Amino acid sequence: MVINTHIGNILDQDQDAIVVNLFEGVEMPSGATGAMDSALDGGIRKLISGGDFKGKLNQTAVLYPGDTVGSQRIILVGLGEQDALTMERVRQASATVAKKANDLGVRRLGTILHGTGAGGLETEGAAQGVVEGSILGTYVFSDYKTDHVDGQSLEELTLVEFDDSRQKDLERGAEAGRIISEGTCLARDLASMPGNDLTPSALADRAQQMASQTGLKCEIFDEGRIAEEGMRTIEAVAQGSAQPPRFIVLEHEGDRPDSTPVVIIGKGITFDTGGISIKGSDGMWDMKFDMGGAAATIGAMQAIARLGLPVRVIGVVAAAENMPGSRALKPGDIVKSMCGKTIEIRSTDAEGRLVLADAVTYAARLKPTAAIDLATLTGACVTALGHEASGLMSNDDALADEVSAAGDRTGEIAWRLPILEGHRDLIKSDVADIKNTGGRPGGALTGGAFIEAFVQEFPWAHLDIAGTAWIGSDRPYIPKGGTGVGVRLLVDFVRNRT
């Protein structure tokens, strides 16, 4: 989608459709919506008085103005109650409008910014929210559709602001929204690709290609380098598959290449059968998304690079395929990790934490000022939080607060969960230093405790995105399937560290 900005009057826009808004309970429109109502000879007031439009969040109505304005159609969208307006609601309303425009066959859409008048939102943030909602709301994964018909008509979005003193803020917000949305769409694409095409090697190739396009440094560890580094837990997970593992390092230098970095760590299990502890067949086809943490890491690194953020950020991805081949890891095996700790394997389906053990150990070399790992780690987290929030665990209260605040701002909610001594006790092993599962009780928390055991004296946060990286039904700007969750949260986190 091409994104444009324009300073001028929304009524003068020559578009296939233009968008205005209304808060719930408003009977006399004002601002741009009031001007549109006057141009339509009270057409919007008639909708309100007739009870056909109440301004509820994401409610839409289409009006056909004839020759009174420059557009063929007017799309009116509800923003809900004025005192409840948030950036999340701006994203939702913008996505709803973009989908409606698609349904109408609109190619060129012009819109005012939602919430910058009576809603009290800043121009830059509102512009970013409108663009994010519009791009993410019309996302479709259609790479494997042979006729390439995806129902998309909307090609161009123009954000219109009347006040020329706000032009720079308008442009900055629109550009940030585009870049962050494109990073999220990249993560969605990766998570949606089938395991036969997105192997660990193919994931590494995609990361390398992205890095070359954005100026990131990229280093790929093949199976030989992984062995040399002593990344034995990554090797152990991969040994049942014909597909060799990969370890991916992406670096954005920022303004100070010698500064201590923020490190982002992604679980990259490109397909998860469960290994010898094999999963049931029902739903296994979705296990291609078990690299959702890796997808978020790669998408966030693309956006961070394109935004040119001044913070040094390093993204690492541990990529492997978990298969039950003749050489596969077995329950009861003991594996020595990169840091020297021994791990008793109780379940080969608790493999994500194994690859993260070596990834977190590697991160310690980078002396991070903060490290965040993202992983589709546990079904237990889905049981606890459903598909509404990611589970957040951390060894540092200040970092946890930063991550949580970024989640609130972006609508990618991160709900903090505790790691208590009892959870750590559950993963103590009789025959090794630690075991890779503590059983069903507190499963999300013992998973976090396992990763925590490999953290070495740096602020760390863990996001269990098992319930949020893949969903079964559409939301306003989140499609059924791969969501790209984590990209916008991570970018917001880094932007607020500048």
C-alpha positions in Angstrom: 0.0 0.0 0.0 1.3 3.4 -1.0 1.1 5.9 1.9 0.8 9.6 1.2 0.4 12.7 3.4 -1.4 15.9 2.4 -2.0 19.3 4.0 -5.4 20.6 3.0 -9.1 20.2 3.3 -10.5 16.7 3.3 -13.5 17.9 1.3 -11.3 18.7 -1.6 -9.7 15.3 -1.8 -10.2 13.5 -5.2 -10.4 9.9 -4.0 -12.5 6.9 -4.5 -13.5 7.3 -0.8 -12.8 9.7 2.1 -13.1 8.9 5.8 -14.5 11.0 8.6 -15.4 9.9 12.2 -17.8 10.4 15.0 -17.7 9.8 18.7 -20.5 7.9 20.4 -23.3 10.1 21.6 -22.5 13.1 19.4 -25.6 14.5 17.8 -24.0 17.6 16.2 -20.8 16.8 14.3 -18.0 19.3 14.5 -14.6 19.7 12.9 -14.0 17.9 9.6 -17.0 15.7 10.2 -19.1 18.8 10.8 -17.8 20.4 7.5 -18.6 17.1 5.7 -22.1 17.1 7.2 -22.7 20.6 5.9 -21.5 19.7 2.5 -23.9 16.7 2.5 -26.8 19.0 3.5 -27.1 17.4 7.0 -26.7 13.9 5.7 -24.6 12.7 8.7 -27.1 14.3 11.2 -29.9 12.5 9.4 -28.1 9.2 10.0 -27.7 10.1 13.7 -31.3 11.3 14.3 -32.7 8.3 12.5 -30.8 6.0 14.8 -28.8 4.4 11.9 -25.5 5.6 13.2 -24.6 5.8 16.9 -20.8 6.3 16.7 -20.0 3.0 18.4 -16.4 1.8 18.0 -15.8 0.3 14.5 -19.4 1.0 13.3 -19.4 2.2 9.7 -21.8 3.9 7.3 -21.3 4.8 3.6 -22.7 7.9 2.0 -22.8 8.9 -1.6 -22.4 12.7 -1.9 -22.9 13.2 -5.7 -21.1 16.3 -6.8 -20.9 18.0 -3.4 -17.4 16.9 -2.6 -14.4 15.5 -4.5 -14.9 11.9 -3.6 -17.3 9.2 -4.8 -18.0 7.9 -1.3 -17.9 9.0 2.3 -17.1 6.4 4.9 -18.1 7.4 8.4 -16.5 5.4 11.2 -17.4 5.3 14.9 -14.7 5.9 17.5 -16.7 4.9 20.6 -16.8 7.1 23.7 -14.6 10.2 23.5 -13.1 9.8 26.9 -12.2 6.2 26.1 -10.2 6.9 22.9 -6.8 5.3 22.7 -4.3 4.5 20.1 -5.6 0.9 20.1 -9.0 2.2 19.1 -7.5 4.4 16.3 -5.8 1.2 14.9 -9.0 -0.7 15.1 -11.2 2.0 13.5 -8.6 2.5 10.7 -8.5 -1.3 10.0 -12.3 -1.5 10.0 -12.4 1.3 7.4 -9.7 -0.2 5.2 -11.5 -3.5 5.1 -14.7 -1.7 4.2 -12.9 0.1 1.5 -11.7 -3.2 0.1 -15.2 -4.6 0.1 -16.3 -1.6 -1.9 -13.5 -2.0 -4.4 -11.9 1.3 -3.4 -8.3 1.8 -4.7 -7.6 5.3 -3.4 -8.6 6.2 0.1 -8.2 9.6 1.9 -8.7 10.0 5.6 -8.6 12.5 8.4 -6.6 11.6 11.5 -8.7 10.0 14.2 -8.5 11.6 17.6 -6.3 14.6 17.1 -9.1 17.1 17.7 -11.5 16.4 20.5 -9.8 13.1 21.2 -6.6 14.8 22.4 -4.1 12.6 20.6 -0.9 13.9 19.1 -0.6 14.1 15.3 2.4 11.9 15.0 1.0 9.1 17.1 -2.4 9.3 15.4 -0.9 9.2 12.0 1.1 6.1 13.0 -2.0 4.4 14.3 -4.0 5.1 11.2 -1.3 3.7 8.9 -0.7 0.6 11.2 -4.4 -0.2 11.3 -4.9 0.3 7.6 -1.9 -1.9 6.5 -2.3 -4.6 9.1 -6.1 -4.7 8.8 -5.9 -5.5 5.1 -3.0 -8.0 5.3 -3.6 -11.3 3.5 -1.2 -14.3 3.2 -1.8 -15.5 -0.3 1.7 -16.6 -1.5 0.4 -20.1 -2.1 -2.8 -19.2 -3.9 -2.2 -20.1 -7.6 -4.5 -17.5 -9.0 -3.1 -14.8 -6.7 -6.6 -13.4 -6.2 -6.6 -12.1 -2.6 -9.6 -9.7 -2.7 -7.4 -6.7 -2.2 -8.3 -3.5 -4.0 -6.9 -0.8 -1.7 -3.7 0.5 -3.2 -3.2 4.0 -1.8 -3.9 5.7 1.5 -3.6 9.5 1.9 -3.6 11.1 5.4 -5.0 14.6 5.3 -4.3 17.3 7.9 -5.7 20.8 7.7 -3.0 22.5 9.9 0.3 23.0 8.0 2.2 23.4 11.2 1.7 19.7 11.8 3.1 18.5 8.5 6.4 17.1 9.9 4.6 15.3 12.7 2.2 13.9 10.1 5.0 12.7 7.9 7.0 11.1 10.7 4.0 9.3 12.1 2.9 8.0 8.7 6.5 6.8 7.8 6.9 5.1 11.2 3.5 3.4 10.8 4.5 2.1 7.4 7.9 0.7 8.5 6.6 -0.9 11.6 3.6 -2.5 9.8 5.9 -3.9 7.1 8.1 -5.5 9.8 4.9 -7.0 11.3 3.8 -8.3 7.9 7.2 -9.9 7.4 6.8 -11.7 10.7 3.3 -12.8 9.6 4.6 -14.1 6.3 7.4 -16.1 8.0 5.0 -17.6 10.6 2.6 -18.6 7.9 5.0 -20.3 5.6 4.9 -24.1 5.6 7.6 -26.1 7.2 8.7 -27.7 3.9 9.6 -24.3 2.5 10.8 -22.5 5.7 13.4 -24.8 7.0 16.1 -23.5 9.4 18.4 -22.9 6.4 15.6 -21.1 4.5 14.8 -18.9 7.6 18.5 -18.0 7.8 18.5 -17.1 4.1 15.5 -14.8 4.6 17.2 -13.1 7.5 20.4 -12.6 5.4 18.4 -11.2 2.5 16.6 -8.8 4.8 19.8 -7.7 6.4 21.4 -6.9 3.0 18.4 -4.8 2.1 18.4 -2.8 5.4 22.1 -2.5 6.2 22.1 -4.8 9.2 25.1 -6.9 9.9 24.3 -10.6 9.7 26.2 -13.7 10.7 24.8 -17.2 10.1 26.2 -20.1 12.1 25.9 -23.4 10.1 25.9 -26.8 11.8 29.8 -26.8 11.9 30.0 -23.5 13.6 27.2 -24.4 16.0 29.2 -27.5 17.0 32.4 -25.4 17.4 30.6 -23.0 19.7 29.4 -25.8 21.9 25.7 -25.1 21.3 24.8 -28.7 22.2 21.2 -28.0 23.1 20.5 -26.6 19.7 22.3 -29.6 18.2 20.3 -32.0 20.4 16.9 -30.7 19.2 17.9 -30.8 15.6 19.5 -34.2 15.5 16.3 -36.1 14.7 15.8 -34.1 11.5 17.3 -34.2 8.1 17.3 -30.4 8.2 20.4 -28.9 9.9 20.1 -26.1 12.5 21.1 -22.5 12.1 22.0 -19.7 14.5 21.3 -16.2 13.2 22.9 -13.0 14.5 21.5 -9.7 13.3 23.1 -6.4 14.4 21.9 -2.8 14.2 24.8 -0.6 15.4 22.7 2.6 16.1 24.6 5.8 16.8 27.1 4.1 19.1 28.4 0.8 17.8 30.6 0.3 20.9 27.7 0.7 23.4 26.1 -2.2 25.3 23.2 -3.5 23.2 19.6 -4.5 23.7 19.4 -8.1 22.7 16.3 -9.8 21.2 16.2 -13.6 21.2 13.8 -15.6 19.1 12.8 -19.2 19.4 13.0 -20.6 15.8 11.5 -24.1 15.7 10.5 -24.1 12.1 8.3 -27.2 12.6 7.5 -29.0 15.8 6.3 -32.6 15.8 7.1 -32.9 19.5 9.9 -35.3 18.6 9.8 -38.7 20.3 7.2 -37.2 22.7 5.1 -36.7 19.6 2.1 -34.4 19.6 -1.4 -35.6 18.6 -2.1 -35.3 14.9 -5.0 -32.9 15.4 -3.8 -29.4 14.9 -0.2 -30.4 14.2 -0.4 -28.6 10.8 -0.2 -25.3 12.7 3.1 -26.2 14.2 4.8 -24.3 11.4 4.3 -21.2 13.6 6.5 -22.5 16.4 9.1 -20.0 15.1 6.9 -17.1 15.9 9.5 -15.7 18.3 12.1 -15.8 15.5 9.7 -14.2 13.1 9.1 -11.3 15.5 12.8 -10.9 16.1 13.5 -10.7 12.3 10.5 -8.4 11.7 11.5 -6.1 14.6 15.1 -5.9 13.4 14.0 -4.9 9.9 11.8 -2.1 11.4 14.5 -0.9 13.8 17.0 -0.7 11.0 14.7 1.2 8.6 13.7 3.6 11.4 17.4 4.3 12.0 17.0 4.1 15.8 20.1 5.3 17.7 20.1 2.3 20.0 22.4 -0.6 19.4 20.3 -3.8 19.0 21.3 -7.3 18.3 18.8 -10.0 17.4 19.6 -13.7 17.7 17.6 -16.6 16.5 18.1 -20.3 17.3 16.5 -22.2 14.4 15.9 -26.0 14.3 13.3 -28.5 13.3 12.0 -31.0 15.9 11.5 -34.3 14.3 11.3 -38.0 15.6 14.0 -39.4 13.4 16.2 -42.3 14.2 18.8 -40.0 15.8 16.3 -38.0 17.7 16.7 -36.9 21.3 15.0 -39.3 23.7 13.3 -38.8 27.0 15.8 -39.7 29.7 18.8 -38.4 27.7 21.1 -35.9 29.3 22.5 -33.0 27.3 25.3 -30.7 28.3 24.5 -27.1 27.4 26.8 -24.4 26.1 27.3 -22.9 29.6 28.1 -26.4 31.0 24.9 -27.1 32.8 23.5 -30.6 32.3 19.9 -31.0 31.3 17.8 -34.2 31.8 15.3 -34.5 29.0 11.9 -35.4 30.4 9.9 -34.4 27.2 11.3 -33.8 23.8 8.3 -31.6 23.2 9.8 -29.1 25.6 12.4 -28.3 22.9 12.0 -24.5 22.6 13.5 -23.8 26.0 16.4 -26.1 25.0 17.4 -24.0 22.0 16.8 -20.8 24.0 19.2 -22.1 26.7 22.2 -21.8 24.3 20.8 -18.6 22.8 20.6 -16.9 26.2 24.1 -18.2 27.0 25.4 -16.7 23.8 23.6 -13.4 24.6 25.7 -13.1 27.8 28.8 -12.6 25.6 27.2 -9.5 24.2 26.9 -7.9 27.7 23.4 -6.7 27.1 21.9 -3.8 28.9 18.6 -5.7 28.5 17.6 -9.0 26.8 14.2 -10.0 25.8 13.4 -13.5 24.5 10.2 -14.4 22.6 8.9 -17.9 22.3 5.8 -19.9 21.5 6.8 -21.8 24.6 3.9 -23.4 26.4 0.3 -24.5 26.0 0.0 -23.7 29.7 0.3 -20.0 28.9 -2.6 -20.3 26.5 -4.6 -22.0 29.2 -3.7 -19.2 31.7 -4.1 -16.1 29.4 -6.0 -17.3 26.3 -5.2 -15.4 23.2 -5.6 -12.0 24.8 -2.1 -11.5 26.2 1.4 -12.8 26.2 2.9 -14.1 29.4 5.7 -11.9 30.8 8.4 -13.1 33.2 11.5 -11.2 34.2 14.3 -11.0 36.7 14.2 -7.2 36.7 11.2 -5.1 37.7 12.3 -2.0 35.8 12.7 -4.0 32.6 9.4 -5.8 33.1 7.7 -2.4 33.6 9.2 -1.2 30.3 8.1 -4.2 28.4 4.6 -4.1 29.9 4.3 -0.4 29.0 5.3 -1.0 25.4 2.7 -3.7 25.3 0.0 -1.4 26.6 1.0 1.3 24.0 0.9 -1.1 21.1 -2.0 -3.2 22.1 0.3 -6.3 22.3 -0.5 -6.8 26.0 2.2 -8.5 28.1 0.9 -9.8 31.4 3.4 -10.3 34.1 3.6 -13.7 35.8 5.7 -14.7 38.7 8.6 -17.2 38.8 8.7 -18.4 42.4 11.1 -20.7 44.2 8.6 -23.5 44.0 8.6 -23.2 40.2 12.4 -23.4 40.3 12.2 -26.5 42.6 9.9 -28.3 40.1 12.7 -28.3 37.4 15.4 -29.7 39.7 16.7 -33.1 38.4 17.8 -36.1 40.4 20.4 -37.0 37.7 21.4 -33.7 36.1 21.6 -30.0 37.0 18.1 -29.3 35.7 15.3 -31.1 33.8 13.5 -29.6 30.9 9.9 -29.8 32.2 8.4 -29.6 35.7 5.1 -31.2 34.7 1.7 -29.7 34.2 1.4 -27.5 37.4 2.6 -23.9 36.6 3.8 -25.1 33.2 4.3 -21.6 31.8 6.2 -20.6 34.9 8.5 -23.6 35.0 9.2 -23.0 31.4 10.3 -19.4 32.2 12.3 -20.7 35.2 14.2 -23.1 32.9 15.3 -20.2 30.6 16.1 -18.0 33.7 18.5 -20.7 34.8 20.8 -19.8 31.9 20.6 -16.0 32.3 23.9 -14.6 33.5 23.7 -11.4 35.5 21.9 -9.2 33.0 18.3 -7.8 32.9 16.1 -10.3 31.2 12.5 -10.6 30.2 10.7 -13.6 28.7 7.6 -13.3 26.6 5.6 -16.5 26.1 3.6 -15.8 22.9 2.1 -19.3 22.4 -1.4 -17.8 22.7 -0.9 -14.6 20.8 1.4 -15.6 17.8 -1.4 -17.6 16.1 -5.1 -17.1 16.5 -8.2 -18.8 15.1 -10.4 -15.9 14.1 -10.0 -12.4 12.7 -9.8 -9.3 14.8 -10.0 -5.7 13.4 -6.3 -5.5 12.4 -5.1 -9.0 13.3 -5.9 -11.8 10.8 -6.7 -15.4 11.5 -3.3 -17.3 11.6 0.1 -15.6 12.1 -0.2 -12.3 13.9 3.3 -11.0 13.9 3.0 -10.3 17.6 6.0 -8.9 19.3 7.3 -6.7 16.4 5.4 -3.6 17.4 6.1 -4.1 21.1 9.8 -4.6 20.6 10.1 -1.5 18.3 8.2 0.6 20.7 10.4 -0.7 23.6 13.6 0.3 21.7 12.2 3.7 20.5 11.5 4.6 24.1 15.1 3.8 25.0 16.4 6.5 22.7 
